[in-house]
Amino acid sequence: MDTESTHSGYSYHSSRSGRSNRHGDRSRERHKASSSKDSSRSERSVVINPPDTPSQDSPVHNGDPLPGEPTPAADLGDEAQDDNWGETTTAVTGTSELSISQEEVVGLGKGMQDRTAGFRRYLPLAVGSCVGLLVLATPLAFLLLPAVMWPDRLQACGAACEGLFLSIAFKLLILLLAMWALFLKPGRASLPRVCVYRAFLTTLTLLLTMSYWLFYGVRILDAQDEDYHGIVQFAVSLVDSQLFVHYLAVVLLELRHLQPCYSVCVIRSTDGETRHYNIGQLSIQKAALSILEYYYRDFPLHNPALLSASKHRAAKHLAGLKVYNVDAPGNTAAAQPGNGNQSRAMVTAAAKRKDSAHNELYYEEADYERRVRKRRARLVVAVEEAFTHVRRMKKEDERGTPSDIMDVREAALAIFPSMARVLQKYLRTTRRQHCHSMESIQKHLAFCLVNNMSPKAFLEAYLAPGPTLQYGPERWMADQWTLVSEASVTGGIKEGSEFLLRCLDFSLAVTVKGIPYIRLTEEYIDPKSHKFILLLQSETSV
């Protein structure tokens, strides 16, 4: 803002700045007199007033006018407020004892987000536990309430009724184990929307249970039915219905998406790494979750250091180009033929340099591959010598006393310095030094020595980039993903669907193609058609 001014002091409401400068000076003098009386107050405020509105004759403290002064509402009705007051605002600010920094605000927001994420993570598990307890307790309540409320009027339960008790017990045990296996398991991820099938099954279970409770309350509790055998059969029918609902849940949640129906193409935006997967009938958010699981298993670790080489080469090429405007009105090169010829020669040289950019790229990549092969050969030799030394020392330790035998981890720490420098140079050349820490390398070396692995098995983790899950979570560079889709994420995927999985440093573009319908025919071959007769002549020509 061009005319914005800031004044620090104790809190007060500034008067409107649309009047003359003398009026503003009188207002500030009256404010100093009033603020000295209220200096014991700890509350302070910040007020931004438009300059073109009418000013008051006295300051206002904490929004309340002084006795005998006109109210601000009366003055605001006299003149219309300027529409451009935001461009000529005078901000009078004051120091506050309750001030908070921007970092603290960001920390509060992050803490609130973490608490919300934890709540959303365990909410489905809590809801499933409550529904499961209701499902298991309802048949038992149906059996116990008549025996507690009117036990003298109930008819005797025969052998058939007691057999139903055994049936209910085993069915409830099976239902408990089935619900534990299907619903009471930790969630793999936090989805943006509620799963439609889970919500449908939860609603169906609650509707079924409430229907049975309504019938039980009207026909059994109110009437105080004396036929206890019929009450037990009613509880058995409820357990059977719950088992059928669980069977429906297994079909919808676990079996429906097993049949592959679509082929998805996943492309990483930074380096173009591509993978193809076959998936079944899933919603967009479920398909995104499956693709992320495949990504951490199959895609190599994202390495932004490899991308900086191409950017540096492009910047170097652009920096070598010089463009001259020879037709500019104030340019002296247009007036002097020699300078014009020189400028045209420089432009021609720059154009030739542009044409030779592919040669520079070719020789740069060849030199990089040569340096990588050289570092790799040195690393392989150093690791083989270290492992050979360990094997020789192991044979010597077998002939020595038990007190002189070295621990495997101590042996790993002993031979690590002999290969550390060579390994560090190789990782720097391949730009993967940030993927491996010294502690992880020593731990991997000790693991290989404990399991008697070869040097090639030890080097396999460093010679080629591995999948993302091979490294620690701090190396993934993808803590939180955002699903970007034009269609509803709860809807199912279909032919031509496209969505984006975005994280902090890169994104995954996903396109869906349907698996074509395959028509397979049969062609019958007569077994007799393979038979043939070989006729040999007994006489041959001489």
Legacy VTK file of the C-alpha trace (Angstrom):
# vtk DataFile Version 3.0
C-alpha trace
ASCII
DATASET POLYDATA
POINTS 542 float
0.000 0.000 0.000
1.339 3.372 -1.028
0.102 5.466 1.870
0.287 2.884 4.628
1.927 3.957 7.912
2.560 2.019 11.113
2.671 3.419 14.660
3.700 1.287 17.649
2.436 2.085 21.127
-0.286 1.174 23.588
-3.611 0.130 22.098
-6.171 2.633 20.987
-8.519 3.148 18.102
-7.150 5.611 15.558
-9.409 8.333 14.325
-10.340 8.625 10.709
-7.541 10.094 8.588
-9.765 11.841 6.062
-9.623 15.121 8.037
-6.829 17.622 8.177
-3.419 17.029 9.762
-4.272 19.307 12.714
-7.207 17.137 13.595
-4.982 14.043 13.497
-2.480 15.748 15.835
-5.225 16.648 18.320
-6.479 13.071 18.244
-3.014 11.683 18.990
-2.583 14.160 21.901
-5.913 13.145 23.404
-4.914 9.507 22.943
-1.668 10.010 24.860
-3.577 11.556 27.734
-6.127 8.749 27.862
-3.586 5.938 27.389
-1.550 7.160 30.378
-4.629 6.645 32.572
-5.272 3.140 31.243
-1.661 1.979 31.226
-2.440 -0.683 33.845
-4.569 -2.593 31.367
-2.888 -5.579 29.744
-5.317 -5.989 26.829
-4.141 -4.529 23.539
-5.738 -4.523 20.104
-5.006 -3.727 16.483
-7.546 -1.685 14.529
-7.457 -0.788 10.850
-9.730 2.114 9.920
-10.559 3.528 6.471
-9.232 7.082 6.026
-12.180 8.666 4.209
-14.832 7.989 6.849
-15.781 10.733 9.312
-13.540 11.003 12.395
-14.628 11.184 15.992
-13.669 13.927 18.384
-12.383 11.516 20.977
-10.634 8.189 20.940
-12.464 4.954 21.614
-11.082 2.439 24.125
-11.837 -1.262 23.553
-14.785 -0.390 21.319
-16.672 1.741 23.945
-17.015 5.546 23.471
-16.246 7.885 26.334
-19.179 9.450 28.225
-20.714 12.389 26.422
-19.149 11.586 23.047
-21.090 10.675 19.885
-21.211 7.001 18.907
-19.365 5.786 15.811
-22.574 4.403 14.316
-24.101 7.859 14.113
-21.106 9.278 12.251
-20.892 6.334 9.862
-24.359 7.048 8.592
-23.483 10.626 7.555
-20.904 9.860 4.879
-20.489 6.944 2.551
-17.411 4.774 2.976
-14.779 4.988 0.251
-14.615 1.883 -1.926
-10.827 2.148 -2.198
-10.140 2.324 1.509
-7.917 -0.745 1.367
-5.370 1.143 -0.743
-5.091 4.133 1.646
-5.374 2.379 5.003
-3.594 3.732 8.073
-2.720 0.839 10.392
-2.033 1.739 14.015
-0.585 -1.314 15.721
0.514 -2.015 19.245
2.710 -4.500 21.015
0.955 -7.419 22.655
1.950 -9.565 25.594
0.102 -12.473 23.979
1.899 -12.249 20.629
2.646 -15.427 18.686
5.175 -16.018 15.951
4.556 -17.517 12.531
6.504 -20.651 13.409
4.248 -21.234 16.424
1.172 -20.808 14.229
2.534 -23.406 11.793
3.308 -25.720 14.717
-0.230 -25.394 16.058
-1.682 -26.189 12.652
0.600 -29.200 12.262
-0.308 -30.487 15.721
-3.995 -30.133 14.959
-3.502 -31.967 11.658
-1.648 -34.803 13.391
-4.418 -35.198 15.962
-7.043 -35.181 13.215
-5.083 -37.772 11.237
-4.868 -40.041 14.277
-8.579 -39.645 14.923
-9.432 -40.500 11.306
-7.096 -43.491 11.417
-8.705 -45.168 14.431
-12.302 -44.054 13.853
-13.217 -46.963 11.492
-11.682 -49.433 13.936
-13.700 -47.967 16.816
-16.933 -48.006 14.814
-16.310 -51.589 13.724
-15.643 -52.662 17.313
-18.866 -51.074 18.554
-20.934 -52.677 15.787
-19.266 -56.044 16.442
-20.073 -55.878 20.151
-23.683 -55.017 19.350
-23.935 -57.945 16.934
-22.499 -60.423 19.428
-24.422 -59.152 22.460
-27.868 -59.039 20.817
-28.491 -62.850 20.600
-27.288 -63.287 24.173
-29.620 -60.512 25.334
-32.524 -62.213 23.545
-31.868 -65.354 25.586
-31.221 -63.703 28.945
-33.995 -61.084 29.149
-36.943 -63.539 29.410
-35.095 -65.599 32.023
-34.555 -62.445 34.098
-37.884 -60.608 33.656
-40.457 -63.437 33.878
-38.666 -66.673 34.823
-41.689 -68.279 36.553
-43.901 -68.155 33.447
-41.432 -69.616 30.982
-41.981 -73.109 29.661
-39.360 -75.767 30.258
-36.617 -76.014 27.652
-36.314 -79.537 26.242
-33.483 -81.368 24.574
-34.090 -79.675 21.218
-33.942 -76.252 22.882
-30.714 -77.122 24.656
-29.241 -78.292 21.344
-30.005 -74.828 19.922
-27.916 -73.365 22.750
-24.947 -75.336 21.480
-25.625 -74.168 17.920
-25.760 -70.504 18.978
-22.512 -70.827 20.943
-20.515 -72.225 18.020
-22.063 -69.832 15.486
-21.210 -66.843 17.665
-17.635 -68.117 18.042
-17.307 -68.497 14.274
-18.810 -65.045 13.749
-16.396 -63.528 16.273
-13.354 -65.010 14.526
-14.677 -63.982 11.107
-15.236 -60.370 12.193
-11.785 -60.255 13.775
-10.162 -61.500 10.551
-12.088 -59.175 8.215
-12.811 -55.958 10.099
-10.645 -55.716 13.229
-7.302 -55.245 11.500
-5.142 -52.120 11.397
-5.796 -49.830 8.485
-3.185 -49.660 5.745
-3.837 -46.025 4.853
-6.067 -43.049 5.501
-8.440 -42.592 2.570
-9.984 -39.210 1.666
-13.546 -40.570 1.624
-15.500 -43.311 3.355
-15.483 -46.719 1.675
-18.926 -47.198 0.109
-19.083 -50.955 0.656
-18.040 -50.732 4.296
-20.613 -48.024 4.955
-23.275 -50.119 3.200
-22.435 -53.235 5.220
-22.389 -51.298 8.498
-25.766 -49.742 7.710
-27.208 -53.132 6.704
-25.959 -54.734 9.924
-27.423 -51.971 12.080
-30.716 -52.084 10.178
-30.936 -55.864 10.596
-30.146 -55.693 14.314
-32.622 -52.858 14.965
-35.339 -54.725 13.060
-34.847 -57.806 15.209
-34.861 -55.652 18.361
-38.095 -53.959 17.290
-39.806 -57.288 16.620
-38.444 -58.711 19.871
-39.693 -55.772 21.904
-43.230 -55.805 20.452
-43.923 -59.539 20.180
-41.893 -60.960 23.072
-41.122 -58.326 25.710
-44.533 -56.617 25.681
-46.476 -59.847 25.452
-44.100 -61.705 27.810
-44.103 -64.781 25.617
-43.908 -68.031 27.580
-42.591 -70.202 24.722
-38.871 -70.145 25.467
-38.152 -72.627 22.654
-39.547 -70.131 20.131
-37.427 -67.343 21.677
-34.295 -69.483 21.252
-35.193 -70.193 17.614
-35.641 -66.433 17.093
-32.102 -65.837 18.406
-30.757 -68.589 16.140
-32.366 -66.938 13.096
-30.646 -63.652 14.021
-27.231 -65.342 14.195
-27.836 -67.021 10.819
-28.732 -63.661 9.271
-25.560 -62.121 10.668
-23.479 -64.925 9.195
-25.018 -64.302 5.769
-24.229 -60.585 6.064
-20.619 -61.468 6.861
-20.516 -63.718 3.795
-21.742 -60.762 1.728
-18.965 -58.630 3.250
-16.341 -61.198 2.204
-17.665 -61.153 -1.372
-17.785 -57.355 -1.661
-14.579 -56.475 0.174
-12.241 -59.368 -0.584
-13.381 -61.345 -3.644
-14.917 -58.825 -6.030
-11.677 -57.069 -7.016
-9.586 -60.225 -7.482
-10.640 -60.690 -11.123
-8.427 -58.402 -13.292
-10.527 -56.070 -15.435
-8.288 -53.068 -16.153
-4.672 -52.338 -17.007
-3.250 -49.174 -15.449
-0.178 -47.280 -16.630
1.734 -45.437 -13.891
4.255 -42.757 -14.940
6.492 -40.793 -12.566
6.539 -37.160 -13.568
10.214 -36.366 -12.928
12.130 -39.157 -14.669
9.377 -40.885 -16.677
9.730 -44.227 -14.871
6.777 -46.360 -16.034
5.087 -49.507 -14.772
1.948 -51.400 -15.809
-0.378 -53.295 -13.485
-3.621 -55.271 -13.763
-6.335 -54.475 -11.228
-9.966 -55.432 -10.709
-13.197 -53.605 -9.969
-12.120 -50.940 -7.492
-13.051 -47.397 -6.597
-10.648 -44.624 -7.546
-9.345 -44.202 -4.007
-8.890 -47.963 -3.547
-7.116 -48.185 -6.908
-4.855 -45.300 -5.844
-4.012 -47.157 -2.631
-3.136 -50.335 -4.547
-0.982 -48.361 -6.991
0.942 -46.747 -4.118
1.617 -50.174 -2.632
2.921 -51.323 -6.011
4.977 -48.127 -6.270
6.864 -48.717 -3.016
7.550 -52.295 -4.085
8.494 -51.934 -7.782
9.620 -48.375 -8.527
13.264 -47.463 -7.885
13.892 -44.811 -5.284
13.268 -41.295 -6.537
16.628 -39.549 -6.854
16.370 -35.802 -7.576
20.180 -35.570 -7.833
20.056 -37.354 -11.203
17.756 -34.641 -12.552
20.130 -31.807 -11.716
22.621 -32.916 -14.408
20.190 -32.304 -17.270
19.118 -28.963 -15.782
22.758 -27.882 -15.437
23.454 -28.843 -19.035
20.448 -26.876 -20.309
21.412 -23.824 -18.229
24.993 -24.030 -19.522
23.764 -24.195 -23.092
21.459 -21.203 -22.669
24.205 -19.210 -20.979
26.461 -19.675 -24.023
23.945 -18.106 -26.394
24.146 -14.361 -27.015
21.352 -12.578 -28.885
21.856 -9.154 -30.435
19.132 -6.859 -31.706
20.917 -5.237 -34.670
17.778 -3.385 -35.773
17.336 -1.469 -32.523
17.042 2.339 -32.972
19.877 3.164 -30.546
22.195 0.369 -31.525
25.552 1.478 -32.942
26.104 -1.908 -34.527
23.512 -1.066 -37.170
25.403 2.077 -38.131
28.817 0.443 -38.370
29.171 -2.326 -40.965
32.075 -3.928 -39.137
30.175 -4.283 -35.906
27.153 -5.663 -37.731
29.251 -8.311 -39.440
30.803 -9.212 -36.076
27.375 -9.577 -34.457
26.145 -11.760 -37.300
29.251 -13.884 -36.967
28.619 -14.358 -33.240
24.992 -15.336 -33.896
26.160 -17.831 -36.507
28.673 -19.293 -34.073
25.969 -19.620 -31.427
23.719 -21.404 -33.933
26.529 -23.832 -34.784
27.049 -24.434 -31.097
23.359 -25.215 -30.768
23.642 -27.741 -33.581
26.554 -29.428 -31.792
24.641 -29.803 -28.499
23.975 -33.480 -29.196
27.721 -34.075 -29.529
28.295 -32.491 -26.131
25.577 -34.673 -24.646
27.065 -37.788 -26.239
30.578 -37.141 -24.929
29.259 -36.110 -21.517
27.302 -39.350 -21.123
30.259 -41.385 -22.406
32.578 -39.728 -19.893
30.058 -40.315 -17.095
29.727 -44.006 -17.976
33.519 -44.325 -18.103
33.901 -42.803 -14.636
31.130 -45.043 -13.262
32.782 -48.185 -14.646
36.114 -47.100 -13.221
34.681 -46.462 -9.758
32.732 -49.685 -9.903
35.820 -51.750 -10.740
37.725 -50.219 -7.825
34.801 -50.886 -5.493
34.472 -54.525 -6.554
38.197 -55.146 -6.039
38.202 -53.465 -2.615
35.173 -55.433 -1.391
36.564 -58.753 -2.640
39.871 -58.104 -0.869
38.032 -57.236 2.359
35.894 -60.393 2.236
38.940 -62.504 1.433
40.692 -61.067 4.460
37.674 -61.893 6.631
37.599 -65.503 5.408
41.330 -65.888 6.086
40.950 -64.464 9.567
37.989 -66.748 10.173
40.085 -69.801 9.400
42.798 -68.551 11.723
40.257 -67.948 14.487
39.063 -71.535 14.213
42.535 -72.721 15.120
42.971 -70.117 17.862
41.674 -69.951 21.421
38.006 -68.957 22.045
39.067 -65.781 23.835
40.789 -64.456 20.695
37.796 -64.966 18.385
36.419 -61.675 17.040
32.720 -60.963 16.920
31.110 -60.602 13.494
30.059 -56.988 14.103
33.564 -56.161 15.272
34.917 -57.734 12.088
32.512 -55.598 10.035
33.730 -52.450 11.788
37.339 -53.562 11.243
37.117 -54.076 7.462
34.742 -51.198 6.744
37.469 -48.474 6.585
39.249 -50.392 3.799
36.252 -50.022 1.489
34.596 -46.894 2.869
36.461 -44.363 0.740
36.006 -46.317 -2.507
32.325 -46.900 -1.773
31.813 -43.240 -0.952
33.395 -42.134 -4.231
31.235 -44.577 -6.192
28.051 -43.383 -4.513
28.983 -39.776 -5.180
29.654 -40.536 -8.829
26.299 -42.258 -9.222
24.644 -39.489 -7.102
23.219 -41.923 -4.559
25.251 -40.914 -1.522
22.158 -39.539 0.237
20.426 -42.927 0.016
22.903 -44.786 2.205
24.189 -43.745 5.587
27.329 -45.099 7.256
25.272 -46.914 9.881
23.098 -48.660 7.272
26.184 -49.755 5.298
27.841 -51.183 8.401
24.650 -52.961 9.379
24.318 -54.476 5.907
27.964 -55.541 5.962
27.488 -57.282 9.324
24.353 -58.995 7.983
26.288 -60.339 4.990
29.117 -61.601 7.193
26.727 -63.310 9.619
24.952 -65.152 6.802
28.215 -65.968 4.960
27.272 -64.061 1.795
29.543 -63.354 -1.126
30.986 -59.934 -2.028
28.603 -59.749 -4.978
25.631 -60.159 -2.643
26.936 -57.278 -0.529
27.479 -55.002 -3.551
24.081 -55.682 -5.103
22.446 -53.120 -2.827
24.788 -50.364 -4.055
25.518 -51.139 -7.691
21.914 -50.670 -8.822
19.088 -48.610 -7.308
16.651 -50.797 -5.444
12.924 -50.434 -4.770
11.686 -47.735 -2.462
10.906 -50.081 0.431
14.555 -51.183 0.515
15.470 -47.850 2.100
14.233 -46.248 5.295
11.087 -44.086 5.456
13.257 -40.978 5.752
14.568 -41.679 2.204
11.182 -42.111 0.542
10.617 -38.364 0.029
6.876 -39.045 -0.056
5.253 -38.761 3.350
1.784 -37.696 2.273
-0.006 -38.198 -1.027
-2.804 -36.161 -2.574
-5.313 -37.757 -4.926
-6.339 -35.437 -7.777
-9.285 -36.657 -9.840
-12.049 -35.037 -11.842
-14.432 -37.909 -11.054
-15.647 -38.815 -7.583
-13.038 -40.852 -5.712
-15.738 -43.171 -4.341
-16.855 -44.125 -7.851
-15.435 -47.111 -9.671
-12.695 -46.882 -12.252
-13.611 -47.374 -15.883
-12.147 -47.239 -19.366
-10.274 -43.989 -19.904
-10.173 -42.904 -16.257
-7.277 -40.641 -15.328
-6.112 -39.391 -11.955
-2.968 -38.033 -10.325
-1.156 -39.037 -7.148
0.867 -36.046 -6.004
3.438 -35.700 -3.244
5.932 -33.001 -2.342
8.612 -33.628 -4.994
6.887 -35.474 -7.818
3.611 -37.004 -8.935
2.325 -40.257 -10.424
0.065 -39.984 -13.464
-2.312 -42.949 -13.777
-4.298 -43.870 -16.878
-6.752 -46.783 -17.002
-7.308 -49.049 -20.004
-9.765 -51.911 -20.129
-8.500 -55.447 -20.731
-9.945 -56.474 -24.110
-12.416 -59.303 -24.432
-10.505 -62.344 -25.639
-12.234 -64.751 -27.970
-10.554 -68.141 -27.982
-11.502 -70.756 -30.562
-10.519 -74.371 -30.976
-9.145 -76.090 -34.044
-9.346 -79.869 -34.113
-6.478 -81.821 -35.653
-7.157 -85.387 -36.673
-4.547 -87.719 -35.145
-4.504 -89.754 -38.389
-3.249 -86.750 -40.320
0.152 -87.086 -38.618
0.736 -90.609 -39.925
2.865 -91.217 -43.004
4.449 -94.201 -44.768
8.118 -94.378 -45.697
8.752 -96.616 -48.694
12.294 -97.866 -49.060
13.483 -99.473 -52.291
15.513 -102.630 -51.830
17.464 -102.112 -55.038
19.736 -99.161 -55.449
21.446 -97.925 -58.553
25.167 -98.602 -58.842
LINES 1 543
542 0 1 2 3 4 5 6 7 8 9 10 11 12 13 14 15 16 17 18 19 20 21 22 23 24 25 26 27 28 29 30 31 32 33 34 35 36 37 38 39 40 41 42 43 44 45 46 47 48 49 50 51 52 53 54 55 56 57 58 59 60 61 62 63 64 65 66 67 68 69 70 71 72 73 74 75 76 77 78 79 80 81 82 83 84 85 86 87 88 89 90 91 92 93 94 95 96 97 98 99 100 101 102 103 104 105 106 107 108 109 110 111 112 113 114 115 116 117 118 119 120 121 122 123 124 125 126 127 128 129 130 131 132 133 134 135 136 137 138 139 140 141 142 143 144 145 146 147 148 149 150 151 152 153 154 155 156 157 158 159 160 161 162 163 164 165 166 167 168 169 170 171 172 173 174 175 176 177 178 179 180 181 182 183 184 185 186 187 188 189 190 191 192 193 194 195 196 197 198 199 200 201 202 203 204 205 206 207 208 209 210 211 212 213 214 215 216 217 218 219 220 221 222 223 224 225 226 227 228 229 230 231 232 233 234 235 236 237 238 239 240 241 242 243 244 245 246 247 248 249 250 251 252 253 254 255 256 257 258 259 260 261 262 263 264 265 266 267 268 269 270 271 272 273 274 275 276 277 278 279 280 281 282 283 284 285 286 287 288 289 290 291 292 293 294 295 296 297 298 299 300 301 302 303 304 305 306 307 308 309 310 311 312 313 314 315 316 317 318 319 320 321 322 323 324 325 326 327 328 329 330 331 332 333 334 335 336 337 338 339 340 341 342 343 344 345 346 347 348 349 350 351 352 353 354 355 356 357 358 359 360 361 362 363 364 365 366 367 368 369 370 371 372 373 374 375 376 377 378 379 380 381 382 383 384 385 386 387 388 389 390 391 392 393 394 395 396 397 398 399 400 401 402 403 404 405 406 407 408 409 410 411 412 413 414 415 416 417 418 419 420 421 422 423 424 425 426 427 428 429 430 431 432 433 434 435 436 437 438 439 440 441 442 443 444 445 446 447 448 449 450 451 452 453 454 455 456 457 458 459 460 461 462 463 464 465 466 467 468 469 470 471 472 473 474 475 476 477 478 479 480 481 482 483 484 485 486 487 488 489 490 491 492 493 494 495 496 497 498 499 500 501 502 503 504 505 506 507 508 509 510 511 512 513 514 515 516 517 518 519 520 521 522 523 524 525 526 527 528 529 530 531 532 533 534 535 536 537 538 539 540 541
